[in-house]
Amino acid sequence: MNRESLKESVRSQMPAARWQHTLGVVETSIRLAARYGADPDKAELAAILHDCCKSWPVDRQAAVIREHALSEDVLQYDKELWHAIAGAWVAEKEYGVNDPEVLDAIRYHTTGRAGMTLLEKVVCLADYIEPGRDFPAVNNIRELAEHSLEKALVAGFDSTIHFLLDRGKKIYPLTVLTRNALLFELESAGGTMREP
Amino acid sequence: MNRESLKESVRSQMPAARWQHTLGVVETSIRLAARYGADPDKAELAAILHDCCKSWPVDRQAAVIREHALSEDVLQYDKELWHAIAGAWVAEKEYGVNDPEVLDAIRYHTTGRAGMTLLEKVVCLADYIEPGRDFPAVNNIRELAEHSLEKALVAGFDSTIHFLLDRGKKIYPLTVLTRNALLFELESAGGTMREP
């Protein structure tokens, strides 16, 4: 499937506002990839597909996770997390993406993971800061993104964890492991990792 | 060692303010134990010993953890966490405590764990709310403690996680697993667990 047909197919499965968000993540992923030295083509492909099943009914997302035994523990946590894991499966099986780096960038775009690749960091951060995003910490995260992928991602996960605490929601353990891993990376690099 | 000699020995290893805090945790643990049906004698013993090595030099705390291979991962996290794990070892080996419930209440008084016992909840919560404590959320936690051990503990861990986020510190994974486990307990009990 060429890039335009792929975009058309993904667009057809979501409301206009979600597609607008996707285009924002595409644009920001390409920009961050260029800035930090990730592959812009892989960044674009992962960004197009990152929310490919986010607008599906959550039961259908859960069914994909359950039927294919994909990180089923996530089903005990916030529904907002499910589409990333289901989406990586859809990207592979329904869109024929076979690049594991791209699939992992889709799979981990919401939670991250310990040992994130550069591409995973780019797409995850782009999802926090694309131009359509508007939440209290977003301008701070955008500013940090000019200087350090890792510092910006820590600030992104901080905002997610604050959001969950304020609403009495459970915190998906991987989110905290990811934030800790980024802080360990920053410590061992003396606070200066992934400057452009 | 009788209770008075034990208190005298623990007192001698800490500054007056830390001993004052310990007496507050003893008093509050006994009160919470009576209210929620835990063993008041075990609660008192765990409370007397909960900070038994908190005033030791941190290198000595770390040495206990390293030499006896006790949850060594904790050494990558905040030093404030070390005394609980080292303290359980000291309580057993130096004070001859052999009741595993009491030792676990000391070991998990700072982080909690998934599946906390009633005694562990009592001592952990008492440590948050003893009369000498003064931090922004403490009155809210004290109020919740009148109605639900689990809700009060969730609020306690919320305050700890906020504190760590605000300072850019790593979050010990067990802290989040404990908070999630308490929320799962509250969900399955319909929000009404451990009311007195």
Interface residues (C-beta under 8 A of the other chain):
Chain A: Q76 V154 D158 I161 H162 L165 G168 K169 K170 I171 P173 V176 L177 R179 N180 L183 F184
Chain B: Q76 V154 D158 I161 H162 L165 G168 K169 K170 I171 P173 V176 L177 R179 N180 L183 F184
